[in-house]
Amino acid sequence: MGRVSINNKGGLILDLKLGVVLFILITSVMLTACTDSASRNNKSDTETLLEETGSLSICSGDEVLGEVTLAQIKELESYKRSMVIHSSGEGDTSHAFRGARLSDVLSLVAPTLVDDYYSINAIGVDDYLSEITMEEVRMENNVYVMYEDNGEPILTKDGSEQGMRLVILDDTFGMRFTKYLVIIELNAEPIKTE
């Protein structure tokens, strides 16, 4: 192994092997600290958007067109919709949701969004994504941003009362419902699947 000795002037003398090992160790610690700090301070736009803050980001490509807060959504005309969701994992569950039509929420950002785009991707904080056509969104009684379920506020993933859930009444199995809703991504054309 390497050796350390003290020279006659009181300084340390390291042999070459030990010096190289220490250099590598110190460099890797410094690089790790810088990388961790950079990743904490410079989150990507998607990571920043994937936080439940009581607002819904409306995006097209890499551009955020607007943010709609839960308070703004609650000011829109409110609808109460009751339904039974048939789930293989949870069985049949009864729900009395309250919320606003997604078309009304989108119009807070720009009144023509439902006509200018082909579909939306509803994205939750857990990265769950479901595609809904604008034809479905334009239907009078179908796609909603809900903020209450059975008279209680819908909770965020961490348990606070600022949660939102995208609900599609025509989907009685709830396969395209999006819990922990944080982003509505607008698509100019259908998503291509391979």
C-alpha positions in Angstrom: 0.0 0.0 0.0 1.1 3.6 -0.2 3.1 5.3 2.4 2.9 8.7 4.0 5.9 10.4 5.6 6.6 13.8 6.9 9.5 15.7 5.3 11.9 17.9 7.3 9.8 21.0 6.6 6.7 19.5 8.3 4.8 18.7 5.0 3.3 15.4 4.0 4.9 13.4 1.3 2.6 10.8 -0.4 3.7 8.2 -2.8 2.3 8.2 -6.3 -0.3 5.4 -5.8 -1.9 7.0 -2.7 -1.9 10.4 -4.4 -3.7 9.1 -7.4 -6.3 7.3 -5.3 -6.9 10.4 -3.2 -7.2 12.6 -6.3 -9.8 10.3 -7.9 -11.8 10.1 -4.6 -11.8 13.9 -4.1 -12.7 14.5 -7.8 -15.6 12.1 -7.7 -17.0 13.5 -4.5 -16.8 17.0 -6.0 -18.5 15.9 -9.3 -21.3 14.1 -7.4 -22.0 17.2 -5.3 -22.1 19.4 -8.3 -24.3 17.1 -10.3 -26.8 16.7 -7.3 -26.9 20.4 -6.8 -27.5 21.1 -10.5 -30.3 18.6 -10.7 -31.9 20.1 -7.7 -31.6 23.6 -8.9 -32.3 23.1 -12.6 -35.2 20.8 -12.9 -36.4 20.3 -16.5 -39.7 22.0 -17.5 -41.5 18.6 -17.4 -40.2 17.8 -13.8 -41.3 21.3 -12.7 -44.8 20.8 -14.2 -45.1 17.4 -12.7 -45.8 18.8 -9.2 -49.2 19.2 -7.7 -49.5 22.9 -6.8 -53.2 23.4 -7.2 -52.8 24.5 -10.8 -53.2 22.9 -14.2 -50.6 23.6 -16.9 -52.0 23.8 -20.5 -49.2 23.0 -22.9 -48.6 22.6 -26.6 -45.3 20.9 -27.4 -42.6 22.5 -25.2 -44.6 25.7 -24.7 -46.8 26.4 -21.7 -49.8 28.3 -23.0 -51.2 29.0 -19.6 -51.9 27.9 -16.1 -55.3 27.5 -14.6 -55.6 27.4 -10.8 -58.0 25.2 -8.9 -59.6 28.4 -7.6 -60.3 29.5 -11.2 -61.8 26.1 -12.0 -64.1 26.3 -9.0 -65.3 29.7 -10.2 -66.6 28.1 -13.5 -70.0 26.6 -13.7 -70.0 23.5 -11.4 -71.5 20.2 -12.4 -72.3 17.2 -10.1 -72.1 13.9 -11.9 -72.8 10.5 -10.2 -71.4 7.3 -11.7 -70.3 3.8 -10.8 -66.8 2.9 -11.9 -66.4 -0.8 -12.8 -62.8 -1.7 -11.8 -61.2 -5.2 -11.9 -58.9 -4.2 -9.0 -61.4 -2.3 -6.8 -64.7 -3.8 -7.9 -67.7 -1.4 -8.5 -67.3 1.9 -6.7 -69.9 4.7 -6.5 -68.9 8.3 -7.0 -70.6 11.7 -6.9 -68.0 14.0 -8.6 -68.2 17.8 -8.7 -66.2 19.8 -11.2 -66.1 21.8 -14.4 -66.2 20.8 -18.0 -62.7 20.5 -19.5 -63.8 22.6 -22.5 -64.6 25.4 -20.1 -61.3 25.0 -18.3 -59.4 25.2 -21.7 -61.4 28.3 -22.7 -59.8 30.2 -19.7 -56.5 30.0 -21.6 -57.9 30.6 -25.1 -61.5 30.2 -26.3 -60.4 28.4 -29.6 -58.3 25.6 -28.1 -61.0 22.9 -28.5 -61.3 23.8 -32.2 -57.5 24.3 -32.9 -56.3 20.9 -31.7 -57.1 17.2 -32.4 -56.7 15.8 -28.9 -55.3 16.2 -25.4 -53.1 14.1 -23.2 -54.1 14.3 -19.6 -51.0 13.8 -17.5 -50.9 13.1 -13.8 -48.1 13.7 -11.3 -47.4 10.0 -11.4 -46.7 10.3 -15.2 -49.9 8.5 -16.1 -51.1 9.7 -19.5 -54.3 9.2 -21.4 -55.4 10.6 -24.8 -58.8 12.1 -25.3 -60.0 13.5 -28.6 -61.4 17.0 -28.8 -64.5 15.5 -30.2 -65.0 13.8 -26.8 -64.1 17.1 -25.0 -66.6 19.1 -27.0 -69.5 16.7 -26.1 -71.8 18.4 -23.7 -71.7 15.9 -20.9 -68.5 13.9 -21.0 -65.1 15.2 -20.0 -64.6 17.0 -16.7 -61.9 18.3 -14.4 -63.3 17.1 -11.0 -62.2 18.5 -7.6 -64.7 16.8 -5.3 -65.7 13.1 -4.9 -68.6 12.1 -2.6 -68.6 15.6 -1.1 -64.9 15.6 -0.2 -62.1 17.4 -1.9 -60.0 15.3 -4.2 -56.6 14.9 -2.6 -53.2 15.3 -4.2 -50.8 12.3 -4.2 -49.3 13.7 -1.0 -52.7 14.2 0.7 -53.4 17.9 0.4 -56.8 19.2 -0.7 -55.7 20.7 -4.0 -56.1 17.6 -6.2 -57.8 17.3 -9.6 -59.0 14.3 -11.5 -59.9 14.1 -15.2 -63.1 12.1 -15.5 -64.7 10.9 -18.7 -68.3 9.9 -18.1 -68.4 7.6 -21.2 -65.6 5.5 -19.7 -67.4 3.6 -17.0 -64.3 1.4 -16.4 -62.2 4.5 -15.5 -59.3 3.4 -17.8 -58.7 6.9 -19.1 -59.4 8.8 -15.9 -56.3 10.7 -14.7 -55.7 11.0 -11.0 -53.4 13.7 -9.7 -54.0 15.8 -12.8 -51.3 18.4 -13.5 -50.9 18.9 -17.3 -53.2 19.1 -20.2 -51.0 18.6 -23.3 -52.6 19.7 -26.6 -52.0 17.6 -29.8 -52.4 19.0 -33.3 -52.7 15.5 -34.7 -53.3 12.0 -33.4 -50.6 10.3 -31.4 -48.7 7.8 -33.5 -48.4 4.4 -31.9 -45.9 1.8 -33.1 
